[in-house]
Amino acid sequence: MTKRITVTDTILRDAHQSLLATRLRTEDMLPICPKLDQVGYWSLEVWGGATFDACIRFLKEDPWERLRQLREALPNTRLQMLLRGQNLLGYRHYSDDVVRAFVAKAAENGIDVFRIFDAMNDVRNLKTAIEAVKTAGKHAQGTIAYTTSPVHTVKAFVEQAKAMAAMGVESIAIKDMAGLLTPYATAELVSALKAELTLPVFVHSHDTAGLASMCQLKAIEAGADHIDTAIGAMAWGTSHAGTESMVAALKGTPYDTGLDLELIQEISMYFHEVRKKYHQFESEFTGVDTRVQVNQVPGGMMSNLANQLKEQGALNRIQEVFEEIPRVRADLGYPPLVTPTSQIVGTQAVFNVLAEERYKTITNEVKLYLQGRYGQAPGPINETLRRSAIGNEEVIDVRPADLLKPEMDKLRSDVGSLAQSEEDVLTYAMFPDIGRKFLEERAAGSLKPEALLPPPGAAGKPVAQEGVPTEFIIDVHGESYRVDITGVSVKGDGKRHFYLSLDGMPEEAVFEPLNSFTGSSGNQRKQASQPGHVTTSMPGNVVEVLVAVGDTVKAGQAVLVSEAMKMESEIQAAIAGTVKAVHVAKGDRVNPGEILIEIE
């Protein structure tokens, strides 16, 4: 029996998200689009939460405009996006009117296929998004966030697929975001799905453990209809099986994709050159690593954790964090490690390790999770932890969005005249702080992308001197100096190379390591030494100051909210007393050990 296998290529979204921190710019996508459009892909994945975030935070591009440009440049190919169900592209649940508005605008601007998933695999959180996609006349794909645990069985995944089918999805995707699938487990799951459902089955697997191509082949033999791949120049490791490799493997078989191998190879050479431009975003944590089969940490999460620990001078403790992640995950009822639960679990694991005491600090997102605000946990939750986190607060068992009031009118009011369109309102809704900053910079005509550095060993200044520098105030013997550092350091020959600007002209400076040092935020905060000195165990940014000078506080009362690794946590007073001094304000950068508030 001949069964042509269809292909989605992730080169314009997940591939560069997995390998290059989602930094691929639209200007490097558009020139190759005419050839991508000729290949005959079932779809091209072009959009997702990290895409949106990176566009407005780093690249200073309007993600909606990127979508419109890609739609025009790819007239013959379906465009696909990853949608986090009721979370859309963010880290919280949105009200139903926001979900409907977002899906309608995404469809209007060019999205044809919506791959809809929920981090908890709670199908209640998919309902509104599926309905909205169907209303827009587009393809709604129900997604299984694949993971392994005592509660994640083939039977459970099949029941989830049946529930999504009942909601009207047109296909089922197995989303193996961490590379946990093994070849025979894939065959078993696909066989079970095909036995119970008539819908097409799509297989999306990262190659983190080096197994993706084997998993896809076994999936095809078991009846899968479709595979996700990545152009070879950005394939393998934490990305996906290479498109060329899978096309070649299936050529001349009953499963032949029918795609032009030579054309794809030509496209791959284009991206091979483009990738060099983004070398500063390459990470040592994006190669094949079978440890994922034990700790279940996705590649993108690995690099995020590594950066956070490096910032604190604690990179040597990353293995402890990897060991702690499965324990936190078990306490939370085995959620799949996919956005946002990967951040929720990973950040809490870091806190547990660095504080030398498990759950000494519990992030706000973990508290919301334990209260049921993200949905139904897959397995039983550690009740001792739950009570420690939320006290006597009620645990909800309804669909979380049922408790949310409509938000669109308030969002329009909050963003005001900065929004020139409904799309701008939705950009603000997804990422309020960086969204507002993006819209303000656009209005002021000051949008500038981050700098790109020349390849290691190359002479010259940063490729994008117009990039936004990082500003430091350095105090030396009572004199303050403003120093701009453009880009990130280039590693090599044991030295650290930076591009410094003291007078507006970037110059390269080379630092040779002499002694260990501790970075300072330049604010000259003193180090905590008394029980009444409130400090933090994690570097981050102040989200909210909850007390003022003169306030009376109790021991354990929250006095600050800080954000680290995109997760918020409350910082409590260690003693009861009166607030003597507050040394921080909203938006300030804070480091471990600094006195933030004084209580006596």
C-alpha positions as CSV (number, residue, x, y, z in Angstrom):
1,M,0.0,0.0,0.0
2,T,1.4,3.4,-1.0
3,K,1.0,6.1,1.6
4,R,2.7,9.4,0.9
5,I,4.1,11.0,4.1
6,T,3.5,14.7,4.4
7,V,6.1,17.0,6.1
8,T,6.1,20.2,8.1
9,D,9.4,22.1,8.3
10,T,10.2,23.9,11.5
11,I,13.1,26.0,10.0
12,L,11.3,29.3,10.5
13,R,10.2,28.7,14.1
14,D,11.2,25.7,16.3
15,A,14.5,25.0,14.6
16,H,16.1,28.3,15.3
17,Q,14.3,28.5,18.7
18,S,15.9,25.3,19.7
19,L,19.4,26.2,18.5
20,L,19.7,30.0,18.2
21,A,17.5,31.3,21.0
22,T,14.8,32.3,18.5
23,R,17.0,35.0,17.0
24,L,16.5,34.5,13.3
25,R,15.4,37.8,11.8
26,T,12.7,38.2,9.1
27,E,15.3,39.8,6.8
28,D,17.0,36.4,6.7
29,M,13.8,34.5,6.1
30,L,12.3,36.4,3.2
31,P,15.0,35.9,0.6
32,I,14.7,32.1,0.7
33,C,10.9,32.0,0.9
34,P,10.3,31.6,-2.9
35,K,12.3,28.3,-2.8
36,L,10.7,27.1,0.4
37,D,7.3,27.7,-1.3
38,Q,8.3,25.4,-4.1
39,V,9.2,22.4,-2.0
40,G,5.6,21.2,-1.5
41,Y,5.6,21.0,2.3
42,W,2.3,20.3,4.0
43,S,3.0,23.4,6.1
44,L,5.8,25.6,7.4
45,E,5.8,26.4,11.1
46,V,6.4,30.1,11.5
47,W,5.0,31.4,14.8
48,G,4.8,30.6,18.5
49,G,5.2,32.2,22.0
50,A,9.0,32.5,21.9
51,T,8.8,34.0,18.3
52,F,6.6,36.7,19.6
53,D,8.7,37.3,22.7
54,A,12.0,37.5,20.8
55,C,10.6,39.7,18.0
56,I,9.5,42.5,20.4
57,R,12.2,42.0,23.1
58,F,15.4,41.6,21.1
59,L,14.8,42.0,17.4
60,K,12.5,45.0,17.6
61,E,10.2,43.5,14.9
62,D,6.5,43.5,14.9
63,P,5.6,39.8,14.9
64,W,2.3,40.5,13.2
65,E,4.1,42.2,10.3
66,R,6.5,39.3,10.1
67,L,3.5,37.0,9.7
68,R,2.0,39.2,7.0
69,Q,5.3,39.3,5.1
70,L,5.7,35.5,5.3
71,R,2.1,35.0,4.1
72,E,2.8,37.1,1.1
73,A,6.1,35.4,0.4
74,L,4.7,31.9,0.8
75,P,1.4,31.9,-1.2
76,N,1.3,28.2,-1.9
77,T,2.2,26.8,1.6
78,R,0.1,26.5,4.7
79,L,1.5,28.6,7.6
80,Q,1.4,27.0,11.1
81,M,1.7,28.2,14.6
82,L,2.0,26.7,18.1
83,L,-0.7,27.9,20.5
84,R,-0.6,27.2,24.2
85,G,-4.4,26.7,24.6
86,Q,-5.9,29.1,27.1
87,N,-2.3,30.5,27.7
88,L,-2.1,31.6,24.0
89,L,1.5,32.8,23.8
90,G,2.0,33.9,27.5
91,Y,2.5,32.4,30.9
92,R,-1.0,32.8,32.3
93,H,-4.6,31.9,31.3
94,Y,-6.4,34.6,29.4
95,S,-10.1,35.2,29.4
96,D,-12.2,33.6,26.6
97,D,-12.7,36.9,24.7
98,V,-8.9,37.4,24.5
99,V,-8.5,33.9,23.1
100,R,-11.1,34.4,20.5
101,A,-9.7,37.8,19.5
102,F,-6.2,36.4,19.2
103,V,-7.1,33.4,17.1
104,A,-9.3,35.5,14.8
105,K,-6.4,38.0,14.2
106,A,-3.8,35.3,13.7
107,A,-6.0,33.6,11.1
108,E,-6.7,36.9,9.4
109,N,-3.0,37.7,9.2
110,G,-2.0,34.4,7.7
111,I,-2.1,31.4,10.0
112,D,-3.7,28.3,8.5
113,V,-2.9,25.6,11.0
114,F,-3.2,26.0,14.8
115,R,-1.3,23.3,16.8
116,I,-3.1,23.7,20.1
117,F,-1.7,22.2,23.3
118,D,-2.0,22.5,27.1
119,A,1.0,22.2,29.4
120,M,-1.1,20.0,31.7
121,N,-2.8,18.0,28.9
122,D,-6.0,19.3,30.5
123,V,-8.4,19.3,27.5
124,R,-10.7,21.8,29.2
125,N,-8.0,24.4,28.5
126,L,-8.2,23.7,24.7
127,K,-12.0,24.1,24.3
128,T,-12.2,27.9,23.5
129,A,-9.1,27.9,21.2
130,I,-10.5,25.0,19.2
131,E,-13.9,26.6,18.8
132,A,-12.2,29.9,17.7
133,V,-10.1,28.2,15.1
134,K,-13.1,26.4,13.7
135,T,-15.0,29.7,13.6
136,A,-12.2,31.2,11.6
137,G,-12.4,28.3,9.1
138,K,-8.8,27.1,9.9
139,H,-7.2,23.7,10.8
140,A,-7.4,23.0,14.5
141,Q,-4.9,20.4,15.6
142,G,-5.3,18.8,19.0
143,T,-1.9,18.1,20.7
144,I,-0.6,15.5,23.1
145,A,2.3,17.0,25.2
146,Y,4.2,13.8,25.4
147,T,6.0,12.9,28.6
148,T,6.8,9.8,30.7
149,S,5.7,9.2,34.4
150,P,3.8,6.7,36.4
151,V,0.5,8.4,35.3
152,H,1.3,9.0,31.6
153,T,0.2,5.8,29.9
154,V,-0.7,5.0,26.3
155,K,-4.3,4.5,27.5
156,A,-4.3,8.0,29.0
157,F,-3.0,9.6,25.9
158,V,-5.6,7.8,23.7
159,E,-8.4,9.0,26.0
160,Q,-7.0,12.6,25.7
161,A,-7.0,12.2,21.9
162,K,-10.6,11.0,21.9
163,A,-11.6,14.0,24.0
164,M,-9.9,16.4,21.6
165,A,-11.6,14.6,18.6
166,A,-14.9,15.1,20.3
167,M,-14.2,18.8,20.4
168,G,-13.8,18.9,16.6
169,V,-10.0,18.9,15.9
170,E,-9.0,17.8,12.4
171,S,-5.8,16.0,13.4
172,I,-3.8,14.8,16.4
173,A,-0.2,15.8,17.0
174,I,2.2,14.0,19.3
175,K,4.4,16.8,20.6
176,D,7.6,15.3,22.0
177,M,9.2,18.6,23.1
178,A,12.0,17.1,25.2
179,G,13.0,14.2,23.0
180,L,11.6,11.5,25.4
181,L,10.1,9.3,22.7
182,T,11.9,6.0,22.0
183,P,11.3,4.1,18.7
184,Y,9.2,1.3,20.1
185,A,7.2,3.6,22.5
186,T,6.4,5.7,19.4
187,A,5.2,2.7,17.5
188,E,3.0,1.6,20.4
189,L,1.4,5.0,20.9
190,V,0.8,5.7,17.2
191,S,-0.7,2.2,16.7
192,A,-3.1,2.8,19.6
193,L,-4.1,6.2,18.3
194,K,-4.7,4.9,14.7
195,A,-6.7,1.9,16.1
196,E,-9.1,4.2,18.0
197,L,-9.3,7.3,15.8
198,T,-9.7,8.1,12.1
199,L,-7.9,11.4,12.3
200,P,-4.4,11.9,10.8
201,V,-1.6,11.6,13.3
202,F,1.4,14.0,13.2
203,V,4.7,13.3,15.0
204,H,6.8,16.1,16.3
205,S,10.0,14.9,18.1
206,H,13.2,16.7,19.1
207,D,16.4,14.9,18.6
208,T,17.8,15.7,22.0
209,A,18.5,12.0,22.8
210,G,19.6,11.3,19.2
211,L,16.4,9.2,18.6
212,A,14.1,11.4,16.5
213,S,14.7,9.9,13.1
214,M,14.3,6.3,14.4
215,C,11.1,7.4,16.2
216,Q,9.7,8.9,13.0
217,L,10.4,5.8,11.0
218,K,8.7,3.6,13.5
219,A,5.8,6.0,13.7
220,I,5.4,5.9,9.9
221,E,5.5,2.1,9.9
222,A,2.8,2.1,12.7
223,G,0.5,4.3,10.6
224,A,1.5,7.9,11.3
225,D,0.6,10.3,8.4
226,H,2.9,13.2,8.9
227,I,6.3,14.2,10.4
228,D,7.9,17.4,11.5
229,T,11.5,18.0,10.4
230,A,14.1,20.8,10.2
231,I,16.3,21.8,7.3
232,G,19.6,20.1,7.8
233,A,21.6,23.3,8.5
234,M,19.5,23.7,11.7
235,A,18.6,20.2,12.5
236,W,19.5,17.5,15.1
237,G,20.4,17.9,18.8
238,T,17.7,19.9,20.5
239,S,16.2,20.7,17.1
240,H,14.6,18.0,14.9
241,A,15.5,15.2,12.5
242,G,16.9,16.7,9.3
243,T,14.4,17.2,6.4
244,E,16.9,16.0,3.8
245,S,17.7,12.8,5.8
246,M,14.1,11.8,6.2
247,V,13.2,12.6,2.6
248,A,16.2,10.5,1.5
249,A,15.3,7.7,3.9
250,L,11.7,7.4,2.5
251,K,12.5,8.0,-1.1
252,G,11.5,5.1,-3.3
253,T,9.5,3.5,-0.6
254,P,5.7,3.3,-0.2
255,Y,6.1,6.3,2.2
256,D,8.0,8.5,-0.3
257,T,7.4,12.2,0.6
258,G,7.7,13.3,-3.0
259,L,9.8,16.3,-2.0
260,D,12.7,17.5,-4.1
261,L,15.9,16.5,-2.3
262,E,18.2,18.7,-4.4
263,L,16.0,21.8,-3.8
264,I,15.9,21.2,0.0
265,Q,19.7,20.8,-0.1
266,E,20.1,24.1,-1.9
267,I,17.9,25.8,0.8
268,S,20.0,24.1,3.5
269,M,23.1,25.7,2.1
270,Y,21.5,29.1,2.4
271,F,20.7,28.5,6.1
272,H,24.2,27.1,6.6
273,E,25.6,30.6,5.8
274,V,22.8,32.4,7.6
275,R,23.5,30.5,10.8
276,K,27.0,31.9,11.0
277,K,25.5,35.4,11.5
278,Y,23.9,34.2,14.8
279,H,27.0,32.4,16.3
280,Q,26.8,34.4,19.5
281,F,23.5,32.6,20.4
282,E,24.9,29.1,19.9
283,S,24.9,27.1,23.2
284,E,26.9,24.1,24.3
285,F,23.6,22.6,25.6
286,T,22.0,22.1,22.2
287,G,23.7,18.9,21.1
288,V,22.7,15.3,21.5
289,D,22.4,14.5,25.2
290,T,20.8,11.2,26.4
291,R,20.5,12.6,30.0
292,V,17.1,13.9,28.8
293,Q,15.8,10.4,29.1
294,V,16.5,10.6,32.8
295,N,16.0,14.2,33.9
296,Q,13.4,15.0,31.1
297,V,14.8,18.5,30.7
298,P,14.2,19.9,27.2
299,G,17.2,21.5,25.5
300,G,15.8,25.0,25.6
301,M,15.2,24.6,29.3
302,M,18.8,23.3,29.8
303,S,20.3,26.4,28.2
304,N,18.0,28.7,30.2
305,L,18.9,27.0,33.5
306,A,22.6,27.1,32.6
307,N,22.5,30.9,31.9
308,Q,20.7,31.5,35.2
309,L,23.2,29.5,37.2
310,K,26.1,31.1,35.4
311,E,24.8,34.5,36.3
312,Q,25.0,33.6,40.0
313,G,28.4,31.9,39.7
314,A,26.8,28.6,40.4
315,L,27.1,26.8,37.0
316,N,29.0,24.0,38.8
317,R,25.7,23.1,40.5
318,I,23.7,22.5,37.3
319,Q,23.8,18.7,37.9
320,E,22.2,19.2,41.3
321,V,19.4,21.2,39.6
322,F,19.0,18.4,37.0
323,E,18.6,15.9,39.8
324,E,16.1,18.2,41.7
325,I,13.8,18.8,38.6
326,P,12.3,15.2,38.7
327,R,11.7,15.5,42.4
328,V,9.9,18.9,42.0
329,R,7.9,17.4,39.1
330,A,6.8,14.5,41.2
331,D,5.7,16.9,44.0
332,L,3.6,18.7,41.4
333,G,1.9,15.6,40.0
334,Y,4.1,15.0,37.0
335,P,3.3,17.9,34.6
336,P,4.9,17.6,31.2
337,L,7.9,19.9,31.0
338,V,6.7,22.3,28.3
339,T,6.0,26.0,28.4
340,P,5.0,27.3,30.9
341,T,5.3,24.2,33.3
342,S,9.0,23.7,32.3
343,Q,9.7,27.2,33.6
344,I,7.6,26.7,36.7
345,V,9.3,23.4,37.6
346,G,12.8,24.5,36.5
347,T,12.8,27.8,38.4
348,Q,11.6,26.1,41.6
349,A,14.3,23.5,41.3
350,V,16.9,26.2,41.1
351,F,15.5,27.9,44.2
352,N,15.5,24.6,46.1
353,V,19.2,23.9,45.2
354,L,20.6,27.4,45.8
355,A,18.7,28.0,49.0
356,E,20.1,24.8,50.4
357,E,16.5,24.1,51.6
358,R,13.7,22.7,49.5
359,Y,10.7,25.1,49.1
360,K,12.2,27.7,51.4
361,T,11.0,30.1,48.7
362,I,8.0,29.0,46.6
363,T,7.4,31.0,43.4
364,N,4.0,32.6,42.8
365,E,3.5,30.4,39.7
366,V,4.0,27.3,41.8
367,K,1.4,28.6,44.3
368,L,-1.0,29.2,41.5
369,Y,-0.3,25.8,40.0
370,L,-1.0,24.1,43.4
371,Q,-4.2,26.0,43.7
372,G,-5.4,24.6,40.3
373,R,-5.1,27.9,38.4
374,Y,-3.3,26.1,35.5
375,G,-5.7,23.2,35.4
376,Q,-5.9,19.6,36.6
377,A,-2.5,18.1,37.4
378,P,-1.9,14.8,35.7
379,G,-1.2,12.9,38.9
380,P,-1.5,13.4,42.7
381,I,0.1,16.5,44.2
382,N,2.2,16.6,47.4
383,E,-0.4,17.8,49.8
384,T,2.1,18.9,52.5
385,L,3.7,21.2,49.9
386,R,0.3,22.4,48.7
387,R,-0.8,23.5,52.2
388,S,2.6,25.0,52.9
389,A,2.2,27.1,49.7
390,I,-1.4,28.2,49.7
391,G,-2.5,27.7,53.4
392,N,-6.2,27.5,53.7
393,E,-7.0,29.0,50.3
394,E,-9.5,27.0,48.3
395,V,-8.3,24.6,45.6
396,I,-10.3,25.1,42.4
397,D,-11.5,22.2,40.3
398,V,-13.2,24.1,37.5
399,R,-11.7,25.2,34.1
400,P,-9.5,28.1,35.3
401,A,-10.7,30.4,32.6
402,D,-14.3,30.1,33.9
403,L,-13.2,32.3,36.8
404,L,-11.9,35.1,34.5
405,K,-13.9,38.1,33.5
406,P,-13.6,39.5,29.9
407,E,-10.4,41.4,29.5
408,M,-10.3,42.9,26.0
409,D,-11.9,46.3,26.9
410,K,-9.6,46.8,29.8
411,L,-6.6,45.9,27.7
412,R,-7.6,48.4,25.1
413,S,-7.9,51.0,27.8
414,D,-4.6,50.2,29.5
415,V,-2.5,50.4,26.3
416,G,-4.4,53.4,25.1
417,S,-3.2,55.4,22.1
418,L,0.0,53.3,21.8
419,A,-2.1,50.7,20.1
420,Q,-2.7,51.5,16.4
421,S,-4.6,48.3,15.8
422,E,-6.3,45.4,17.5
423,E,-3.0,43.4,16.8
424,D,-1.1,46.0,19.0
425,V,-3.6,45.4,21.8
426,L,-3.0,41.7,21.6
427,T,0.8,42.2,21.6
428,Y,0.4,44.2,24.8
429,A,-1.9,41.5,26.2
430,M,0.6,38.7,25.6
431,F,3.6,40.5,27.1
432,P,2.5,43.7,28.9
433,D,5.9,45.1,30.0
434,I,8.0,44.4,26.9
435,G,4.9,44.9,24.7
436,R,4.4,48.4,26.0
437,K,8.1,49.2,25.7
438,F,8.0,48.0,22.1
439,L,5.0,50.1,21.3
440,E,6.6,53.1,23.0
441,E,9.8,52.8,21.1
442,R,7.9,52.4,17.9
443,A,6.0,55.6,18.6
444,A,9.3,57.4,19.3
445,G,11.0,56.0,16.2
446,S,13.7,54.4,18.4
447,L,13.3,50.7,17.7
448,K,16.8,49.2,17.3
449,P,17.6,45.4,17.3
450,E,20.3,44.0,19.5
451,A,23.8,43.9,18.1
452,L,25.2,41.0,16.2
453,L,28.9,40.3,16.8
454,P,31.4,39.4,14.0
455,P,32.4,35.7,13.9
456,P,35.1,34.7,16.4
457,G,38.6,35.8,15.2
458,A,37.2,38.3,12.7
459,A,38.4,41.8,12.8
460,G,36.1,44.8,13.1
461,K,33.2,46.1,15.0
462,P,29.9,44.5,15.8
463,V,27.9,43.7,12.7
464,A,25.0,45.7,13.9
465,Q,26.5,48.8,15.5
466,E,23.0,50.3,15.7
467,G,22.2,47.5,18.2
468,V,21.0,48.4,21.7
469,P,23.9,48.4,24.1
470,T,23.8,47.3,27.7
471,E,24.5,50.3,30.0
472,F,26.5,50.1,33.2
473,I,27.4,52.9,35.7
474,I,30.8,52.2,37.1
475,D,32.0,54.1,40.2
476,V,35.7,54.5,40.7
477,H,37.2,56.6,43.5
478,G,34.0,58.7,43.8
479,E,33.7,59.3,40.0
480,S,30.9,57.7,38.0
481,Y,31.5,56.5,34.5
482,R,28.8,55.4,32.0
483,V,30.0,52.4,30.0
484,D,28.0,50.8,27.1
485,I,28.8,47.1,26.3
486,T,27.5,46.1,22.9
487,G,26.6,42.5,22.3
488,V,27.9,39.6,24.3
489,S,31.4,38.4,25.0
490,V,33.2,36.3,22.4
491,K,35.0,33.3,23.9
492,G,38.5,32.4,22.8
493,D,42.2,32.2,23.8
494,G,41.2,32.3,27.5
495,K,40.3,36.0,27.3
496,R,37.0,37.8,27.2
497,H,36.4,40.2,24.3
498,F,33.7,42.9,24.6
499,Y,32.8,46.0,22.6
500,L,32.8,49.0,24.9
501,S,31.6,52.5,24.1
502,L,32.8,55.4,26.3
503,D,32.2,58.2,23.8
504,G,29.7,56.8,21.3
505,M,32.3,54.9,19.3
506,P,32.5,51.1,20.0
507,E,36.0,49.8,20.6
508,E,37.1,46.2,21.3
509,A,38.4,45.7,24.8
510,V,40.1,42.4,26.0
511,F,39.9,41.4,29.6
512,E,42.3,38.7,30.9
513,P,41.1,36.9,34.1
514,L,43.2,37.8,37.1
515,N,41.0,37.0,40.2
516,S,37.5,35.8,40.7
517,F,35.1,38.7,40.9
518,T,31.5,39.4,41.9
519,G,29.4,41.5,39.5
520,S,27.6,44.5,41.0
521,S,24.6,46.3,39.7
522,G,26.4,49.6,40.3
523,N,23.8,50.6,43.0
524,Q,26.3,50.2,46.0
525,R,23.7,48.3,48.1
526,K,25.3,46.9,51.2
527,Q,25.4,43.2,52.0
528,A,22.8,41.8,54.4
529,S,24.2,41.0,57.8
530,Q,21.2,41.2,60.2
531,P,17.9,39.1,60.5
532,G,16.0,42.3,59.6
533,H,17.9,42.7,56.3
534,V,15.6,41.5,53.6
535,T,17.5,40.0,50.6
536,T,17.0,37.5,47.8
537,S,18.6,34.2,46.9
538,M,18.2,34.8,43.2
539,P,19.3,37.6,40.9
540,G,16.3,39.2,39.2
541,N,14.1,42.3,38.8
542,V,11.8,43.9,41.3
543,V,8.2,43.5,40.2
544,E,6.5,45.1,43.1
545,V,7.4,46.7,46.5
546,L,4.7,45.7,49.0
547,V,5.7,47.9,52.0
548,A,6.8,51.4,52.8
549,V,8.9,53.0,55.4
550,G,7.1,53.0,58.7
551,D,4.9,49.9,58.0
552,T,4.6,47.2,60.6
553,V,5.2,43.7,59.3
554,K,4.9,40.2,60.6
555,A,7.5,37.5,60.3
556,G,6.9,35.6,57.0
557,Q,5.0,38.5,55.5
558,A,5.7,39.2,51.8
559,V,7.4,42.5,51.4
560,L,8.7,42.3,47.8
561,V,7.8,40.5,44.6
562,S,10.8,39.7,42.3
563,E,11.1,38.0,38.9
564,A,13.7,35.6,37.8
565,M,13.7,33.2,34.8
566,K,10.2,34.7,33.8
567,M,8.8,33.4,37.2
568,E,7.7,35.6,40.1
569,S,8.3,34.9,43.8
570,E,7.5,36.7,47.0
571,I,10.3,37.7,49.3
572,Q,9.3,37.5,53.0
573,A,10.4,39.3,56.1
574,A,12.4,37.1,58.4
575,I,11.4,39.0,61.5
576,A,8.5,41.0,62.8
577,G,9.0,44.8,63.2
578,T,8.9,48.2,61.5
579,V,10.2,49.0,58.0
580,K,13.2,51.3,58.6
581,A,14.3,51.6,55.0
582,V,13.4,50.5,51.4
583,H,16.4,50.4,49.0
584,V,14.6,49.3,45.9
585,A,11.8,50.3,43.5
586,K,9.8,48.6,40.8
587,G,12.1,47.6,37.9
588,D,15.4,47.6,39.9
589,R,17.8,44.8,39.3
590,V,18.7,42.9,42.5
591,N,21.4,40.4,43.4
592,P,21.7,37.8,46.1
593,G,22.9,39.1,49.5
594,E,22.1,42.8,48.9
595,I,20.0,44.6,51.5
596,L,16.7,45.4,49.8
597,I,14.6,46.4,52.8
598,E,15.6,47.0,56.4
599,I,13.3,45.9,59.3
600,E,13.9,46.6,63.0
